Amino acid sequence: MTDQLSVEALRDAISRVLDAVVRYGADGPDLGFDYFWTIIDPRILDDPARLQPEPTVAQVSELLERLRDPSFGESDHLPSLGTELRWLAELLSALAAHLEQGRWSEVDPR
């Protein structure tokens, strides 16, 4: 049995983490890179023992451009919303890697 996914719980958790990131210095960190490795494979729900997804390169500037598009998140087609969630997740993954590697310019929270 799996836990029930709550969009509100996800929204709250994302807000809390991003608020904490902002407390460390800025709401617009310079990642210092534009390209990063990612795995884009909708088969992630398949058997992980058999799945061998291929990594690909994602581009921060391209993802930001998509997120800034006024139509982002406005689709009434679930697969399109899934793709938009993937773009957002990839961008958050790049930010997470940046923070995990200690590349943040500020050290002390405000």
N, C-alpha and C positions, 0 to 999 in steps of 0.2 A: 504494500500500500504506500502511496506517495502522499506527501503533505499537500494540502490545498494551496494553490498559488493565489495570492491576493495582490492585485494591482496597487491597492492603497498601501499595503505593507512595503512593496517595492518602491513606490513613490516616496514614502517616508524615509526609507533607508537611504535612497539615493540623495535625497535632500540633506539628510544629516551628514553624510560623508562629504558631499560637495561643500556644505557650510564649513566643515572642519578644514577642508583644503583652502578655502578662502581665508580662514583665520591664520593660515601659515604664510600669507603674504599678498596674494593677488587673485583676482578672479579671471585672469587671462595669462596663464603661464606661457612662456616661450619654450616650447618643447625642444627646440634645437634640432629637430629632424622633421622631415616631411614624409619619408617612406618607412614602413615597418612591416614585419612578417605577420601574417594572419592566416587563419584557416577558414575559408568560406565553403561550407559543405552542409547542405540541408539534411544530409544523411546522418547527422550526429545522433539521431534517435535510433539508428540501427545498432546492431551488435558491435560494441567497441573493439571486441577481440578480432573481428573480421574486417573492420573498416580501416583503411589506410588512406586518409585524406591527404591531399597535396597542399603544402603551404603555398601561399601567394603573397604578393606585395600589395599593401594598401597605402593610400596617400592621405595624410592628414588634411592637406588643403582641399582635396576633392571631397572628403567627407564633410568638412566644415561648410563647403559650398552647398552640399546637399541639405545639411541641417538648417542652413539659413534660408533655403527656398521657402517662400510663403505657403507652398502647397504641402510641405513636409508634415506628416501626421494627419493629413486631411483625407486620405484615401478611404473609400468605403469597400475596398477589396482586401480581405484579410491577408492573402499572400503578399501584397504590396506593403501592408503595415508590418508584416514579419521582416521584410527586407529593410524597412526603415529602422526597426528595432535592432537589426544586425548592424547597420551603419552606426547607430548610436553606441552599441556595445563595443564595436571596434575602436571608436574614438575614446571611449572610457578605458578600454584596454591599453591603448597607447599612453594615456595619461597615467594609468596605474603603473605601467612599466617605468615611466619617467620618474615617478615618485619612489618606487621600490629600489631604483638604482641610485637614489640620493641625489638626483640632479636638480633639486629644488633650490632656488637662490636664497630663500629665507629659511632660517632654522627655528626661530622661536615663534610660537603662536602669539597672536595679539591678545 
